[in-house]
Amino acid sequence: MVVDEDRRVIVGCTLVGPDVAELIHAATIAIVGEVPPERLWHAVPAYPTVSEVWLRLLEAYGR
């Protein structure tokens, strides 16, 4: 996940592996919608799903 620190928006994300289609779609929405990481904390999918990777990305990025 790449964040533009000046604008505070996600500008890129690379995901590889099996069954990443839903993750790529979510990343596309976040990038095109210029969603700040702070707002994504409120949009993490229900558990347990492969989409938990978003929680891990946000945790790695920090609040």
C-alpha positions as CSV (number, residue, x, y, z in Angstrom):
1,M,0.0,0.0,0.0
2,V,1.3,3.4,-1.0
3,V,0.0,6.5,0.7
4,D,0.5,10.1,-0.5
5,E,1.5,11.6,2.8
6,D,0.8,15.2,1.6
7,R,-2.7,14.5,0.5
8,R,-3.3,11.6,3.0
9,V,-4.8,9.3,0.4
10,I,-4.0,5.8,-0.9
11,V,-2.4,6.1,-4.3
12,G,-1.4,2.5,-5.0
13,C,-1.6,-1.1,-3.7
14,T,-0.1,-4.3,-4.9
15,L,-1.7,-7.6,-4.0
16,V,-0.7,-11.1,-5.3
17,G,-1.9,-14.5,-4.6
18,P,-5.0,-16.7,-5.0
19,D,-8.4,-15.2,-4.6
20,V,-7.3,-11.6,-4.5
21,A,-10.0,-10.3,-6.9
22,E,-12.2,-8.8,-4.1
23,L,-9.1,-7.2,-2.6
24,I,-8.0,-5.6,-5.9
25,H,-11.5,-4.3,-6.4
26,A,-11.5,-2.8,-2.8
27,A,-8.1,-1.2,-3.5
28,T,-9.3,0.3,-6.8
29,I,-12.3,1.9,-5.0
30,A,-10.1,3.3,-2.2
31,I,-7.6,4.7,-4.8
32,V,-10.1,6.2,-7.2
33,G,-12.2,7.5,-4.4
34,E,-9.1,9.1,-2.7
35,V,-10.0,7.5,0.6
36,P,-7.8,8.5,3.4
37,P,-6.5,5.6,5.6
38,E,-8.2,7.1,8.6
39,R,-11.6,6.6,6.9
40,L,-10.8,3.0,6.0
41,W,-10.6,2.1,9.6
42,H,-14.4,2.4,9.6
43,A,-14.8,0.2,6.5
44,V,-13.0,-3.0,7.4
45,P,-15.0,-6.1,6.3
46,A,-16.6,-8.5,8.7
47,Y,-14.5,-11.4,10.0
48,P,-13.2,-13.9,9.1
49,T,-12.5,-13.1,5.4
50,V,-9.5,-12.7,3.2
51,S,-10.3,-9.0,3.3
52,E,-8.8,-8.9,6.7
53,V,-5.6,-8.0,4.8
54,W,-7.0,-4.4,4.8
55,L,-6.9,-4.4,8.6
56,R,-3.3,-5.6,8.5
57,L,-2.3,-3.0,5.9
58,L,-3.9,-0.2,8.0
59,E,-2.2,-1.5,11.2
60,A,1.2,-1.5,9.4
61,Y,0.6,2.0,8.1
62,G,-0.5,3.3,11.5
63,R,-3.4,5.5,12.5
